[in-house]
Amino acid sequence: MTVGVIDTVLNPIIWAVSFVMVLWHRVFGAIFGEGSSVSWVLSILFLTITIRAAMIPLFRKQIKSMQHMQRLQPQLQALQKKYKLDKQKLQQETMKLYKDNGTSPFASCIPILVQLPFFTALYRVLSHAASGRAVGALSQADATNIQHSTFFGAPIPLRFFTTQTYLNTAANGQFAHTSLVNLRIVALVMVVLYAASQFLTQRMMLTKNTNLDNSVPNPMMQSQKIMLYVMPVGMLFFGLSVQIGVVLYLMTTNVWTIGQQFYTLRNSPVPGSQAEKEMIARRKAKEAKKALAAAGNGPVSNTNTVSTADGKAHDDAPVSRQRAQPVRSTRRKRKR
């Protein structure tokens, strides 16, 4: 698929992405200046936040789907044993099981598939801006401002694999004074941080939100373990081939995902997972603390019960709550 065809297919999304960027840029431009790099960097960050906030319902659906899939693993294993010689029947019974329980193995992939056209559109917007061309809701002045915008000295519409020849000739020499070494250092550090955050995001879900019952083999967990190491490596090479602005988008997405997962692990973990055990422990500790506080605020008895030698209990004198006054001692000796 050629670039022109991609732009045509993604034209509505390119307009939407560039429009949200322009809106946020107007907000931050009023604070930091229209041509400020900070305003364009923040507009990309808040573009990401806007997209992820709109996807919260999909994220909830993804979490519920993952939890349902975890619960269905023993039944899936039973079906695989029962119909191991009849692949067609196995497939039919598996799909019936998914339908009866209102879940699908593809539901967990929906957020990723939805995000794909958005950061592809951002990639195309930054590609046009790098050449100084207006695109979507971006005016010519906006495209020029993006050309001048940098992140730690690296232009946000450029990428790690940018060559010195491109810097010298592209956009009428607009990037001629850009340091290629600095550009690649900034891009490499950002991509490594992005890949590391991708690893931490997946590891958090695998170690905290997976059923700990190992009595039944779980092929889905095995595939997740493989993806734990394969996915970050793939993202590392992918990040080197896209613009710094797109890497900013991806890094912000991972930070948002980590926050969402932290909330999910605390409030609705998978049954039988480590996260569920920690949630139960927190609730028990909270209940014990409330019970202790309630016991400490109970009624105070005004009498002391003293047990005597004959075994009978006698009430001692009431205990006064009034503070005892100190007894003064005279400094002068009494005269004899």
C-alpha positions in Angstrom: 0.0 0.0 0.0 1.5 3.3 -1.1 1.7 6.4 1.1 -0.9 8.2 -1.0 -3.4 5.3 -0.5 -2.7 5.3 3.2 -3.3 9.0 3.5 -6.6 8.6 1.6 -7.8 5.7 3.7 -6.8 7.4 7.0 -7.9 10.9 5.9 -10.8 11.1 8.5 -8.5 9.9 11.3 -5.7 12.2 10.2 -8.1 15.1 10.4 -9.3 13.9 13.9 -5.7 13.5 15.2 -4.5 16.8 13.8 -7.6 18.6 15.0 -7.1 17.4 18.6 -3.4 18.3 18.4 -4.3 21.8 17.2 -6.9 22.2 20.0 -4.4 21.3 22.7 -1.7 23.4 21.0 -4.0 26.4 21.2 -4.3 25.8 25.0 -0.6 25.4 25.7 0.4 27.9 23.0 -1.5 30.6 25.1 0.8 29.7 28.0 4.2 28.9 26.5 3.9 30.6 23.1 2.6 29.4 19.7 6.1 28.5 18.4 7.2 26.9 21.6 8.5 23.3 21.5 6.9 22.7 24.9 3.4 23.5 23.5 3.8 21.0 20.7 5.3 18.3 22.9 2.4 18.7 25.4 -0.1 18.7 22.6 1.1 15.2 21.6 1.0 14.0 25.2 -2.5 15.2 25.7 -3.6 13.9 22.3 -2.6 10.5 23.7 -4.5 11.1 27.0 -7.5 12.1 25.0 -7.5 9.0 22.9 -6.9 6.7 25.9 -9.6 8.3 28.0 -12.0 7.7 25.1 -10.9 4.0 25.1 -11.7 3.4 28.8 -14.9 1.4 28.0 -12.8 -0.8 25.7 -10.2 -1.3 28.4 -12.8 -2.5 30.8 -14.1 -4.9 28.2 -10.6 -6.2 27.6 -10.1 -6.8 31.4 -13.4 -8.6 31.7 -12.5 -10.7 28.7 -9.2 -11.7 30.1 -10.8 -12.6 33.4 -13.4 -14.7 31.7 -10.7 -16.5 29.7 -8.8 -17.3 32.9 -12.0 -18.8 34.4 -12.7 -20.9 31.3 -9.2 -22.5 31.1 -10.2 -25.7 33.0 -13.3 -26.2 30.7 -11.2 -25.5 27.6 -8.6 -28.1 28.7 -11.5 -30.6 29.3 -12.8 -30.0 25.7 -9.3 -30.4 24.3 -9.0 -33.8 26.0 -12.4 -34.9 25.0 -12.2 -33.9 21.3 -8.5 -34.2 20.7 -9.1 -36.4 17.7 -11.9 -34.3 16.2 -10.6 -30.8 15.5 -13.8 -29.6 13.9 -15.9 -30.7 16.9 -13.4 -29.1 19.2 -13.6 -25.8 17.4 -17.4 -25.9 17.5 -17.6 -26.7 21.2 -15.0 -24.1 22.0 -16.9 -21.3 20.2 -20.1 -22.5 21.9 -18.3 -22.2 25.3 -17.2 -18.7 24.5 -20.7 -17.7 23.3 -22.4 -19.2 26.3 -20.1 -17.2 28.6 -20.3 -14.0 26.6 -16.6 -13.8 25.9 -14.2 -14.0 23.0 -10.4 -14.6 22.7 -10.1 -11.6 20.4 -11.7 -9.1 22.8 -8.3 -8.5 24.5 -6.9 -7.4 21.2 -9.5 -4.7 20.6 -7.7 -1.8 22.3 -4.5 -2.5 20.3 -6.4 -2.7 17.0 -8.2 0.6 17.8 -5.0 2.4 18.6 -3.3 1.3 15.4 -4.9 3.7 13.0 -4.4 6.6 15.5 -0.7 6.4 15.8 -0.4 5.6 12.1 -2.3 8.9 11.5 0.0 10.7 13.9 3.0 9.2 12.0 1.6 10.6 8.7 0.9 14.0 10.3 4.4 14.3 11.5 5.8 13.1 8.2 3.9 15.9 6.4 5.0 18.4 9.1 8.7 17.4 8.6 8.4 18.5 5.0 6.6 21.7 6.0 3.3 20.7 4.4 -0.1 21.5 5.9 -2.2 18.4 6.5 -5.6 17.8 8.0 -6.4 20.5 10.6 -2.7 21.6 10.6 -2.1 24.9 8.8 1.1 25.8 7.0 2.1 27.9 10.1 1.5 24.9 12.3 3.6 22.6 10.2 6.4 25.1 10.2 6.2 25.4 14.0 6.4 21.6 14.3 9.5 21.6 12.2 11.2 23.9 14.7 9.9 22.0 17.7 12.4 19.8 19.5 12.6 17.3 22.4 15.9 17.6 24.2 17.3 19.2 21.1 16.0 16.5 18.7 13.3 17.6 16.2 10.0 15.7 17.0 9.2 15.0 13.3 12.5 13.1 12.8 13.5 9.6 13.7 16.6 7.5 14.7 17.3 6.4 11.1 17.4 9.9 9.8 20.5 10.5 7.7 22.9 13.4 7.5 21.9 13.9 3.8 18.3 14.3 4.8 19.2 16.8 7.4 21.2 18.9 4.9 18.6 18.8 2.1 15.1 18.3 3.5 12.7 21.2 4.0 15.1 23.7 2.3 17.8 22.9 4.8 15.5 23.4 7.8 17.3 20.7 9.8 20.8 21.5 8.5 21.9 22.7 12.0 20.5 19.6 13.8 23.1 17.4 15.4 22.7 13.9 14.0 24.5 12.4 17.1 22.2 14.2 19.5 19.1 13.1 17.5 20.1 9.5 17.6 21.0 9.5 21.3 17.7 11.1 22.3 15.8 8.7 20.0 17.6 5.6 21.3 17.1 6.5 24.9 13.4 7.2 24.3 13.0 3.9 22.5 14.8 1.9 25.2 12.6 3.5 27.8 9.5 2.7 25.7 10.6 -1.0 25.3 11.3 -1.2 29.0 7.9 0.2 29.9 6.3 -2.3 27.5 8.1 -5.1 29.3 7.0 -3.9 32.8 3.4 -3.5 31.6 3.2 -7.1 30.4 5.1 -8.5 33.4 2.8 -6.7 35.8 -0.2 -8.4 34.3 1.5 -11.8 34.0 2.8 -12.0 37.6 0.0 -10.2 39.4 -3.2 -11.0 37.4 -2.8 -14.6 36.4 -4.5 -17.6 38.1 -1.8 -19.2 40.3 -3.4 -22.7 40.0 -0.8 -24.8 38.1 -2.7 -28.0 38.3 -4.3 -27.3 34.9 -2.0 -26.5 32.0 -2.7 -23.0 30.6 -1.5 -22.5 27.0 -2.6 -18.9 27.1 -0.2 -18.2 30.0 2.6 -19.9 28.1 2.0 -17.7 25.1 1.9 -14.6 27.3 5.3 -15.6 28.8 6.7 -15.8 25.3 5.2 -12.4 24.3 6.7 -10.9 27.5 10.1 -11.1 25.9 9.4 -11.0 22.2 7.1 -8.0 22.2 9.5 -5.5 23.8 12.3 -6.5 21.3 9.9 -6.0 18.4 8.8 -2.6 19.8 12.5 -1.6 20.2 13.1 -2.0 16.4 9.7 -0.4 15.6 10.4 2.6 17.8 13.7 3.3 15.9 11.8 3.6 12.6 9.2 6.1 13.7 9.4 9.8 14.6 10.3 11.0 18.1 6.7 12.5 18.3 5.3 9.0 17.7 7.6 7.5 20.4 6.3 10.2 22.8 2.8 9.0 22.0 3.8 5.4 22.6 5.6 6.1 25.9 2.6 8.1 27.2 0.3 5.2 26.2 2.4 2.8 28.3 2.4 5.1 31.3 -1.4 5.4 31.0 -1.7 1.6 30.7 0.5 1.0 33.8 -1.8 3.4 35.8 -4.9 1.5 34.5 -3.5 -1.8 35.3 -2.5 -0.7 38.8 -6.1 0.3 39.4 -7.4 -2.9 38.0 -5.1 -5.1 40.0 -6.2 -3.4 43.2 -9.9 -3.4 42.5 -10.9 -6.3 40.2 -8.1 -8.9 39.9 -8.5 -12.3 38.3 -9.8 -14.9 40.8 -7.0 -17.0 42.3 -4.3 -14.5 41.3 -1.6 -12.9 43.4 -3.4 -9.5 43.0 -6.5 -11.1 44.5 -4.6 -12.4 47.5 -3.1 -8.9 48.1 -6.6 -7.3 47.7 -8.0 -9.8 50.3 -5.1 -9.1 52.7 -5.7 -5.3 52.4 -9.4 -5.7 53.1 -8.7 -7.9 56.2 -6.1 -5.4 57.5 -8.6 -2.6 57.0 -11.4 -4.5 58.8 -9.1 -5.4 61.7 -8.1 -1.7 61.9 -11.7 -0.6 62.1 -12.5 -3.3 64.7 -9.5 -2.2 66.8 -10.6 1.5 66.6 -14.2 0.5 67.5 -12.9 -1.4 70.5 -10.8 1.5 71.6 -13.8 3.8 71.6 -16.0 1.5 73.7 -17.5 2.5 77.1 -15.1 2.9 80.0 -16.0 1.3 83.3 -16.0 3.6 86.4 -15.4 0.8 88.9 -12.7 -1.7 89.4 -13.6 -5.3 90.3 -11.3 -6.8 92.9 -11.3 -10.5 93.7 -10.8 -11.5 97.3 -9.5 -14.6 98.9 -13.0 -16.0 99.4 -13.5 -15.9 95.6 -16.2 -13.2 95.7 -15.9 -10.2 93.6 -16.2 -6.8 95.3 -16.4 -3.5 93.6 -13.6 -1.1 94.6 -14.2 2.6 94.9 -15.1 4.5 91.8 -12.2 5.8 89.9 -12.2 9.5 89.6 -11.3 11.1 86.3 -10.3 14.4 87.9 -6.6 15.1 87.9 -4.9 14.7 91.3 -3.4 18.0 92.5 0.3 18.0 93.5 1.0 18.3 97.2 3.1 21.2 98.1 6.0 20.7 100.5 6.9 23.7 102.7 10.5 24.9 102.5 10.6 26.1 106.1 11.1 23.7 108.9 8.5 23.8 111.6 9.6 25.5 114.7 9.8 23.3 117.6 
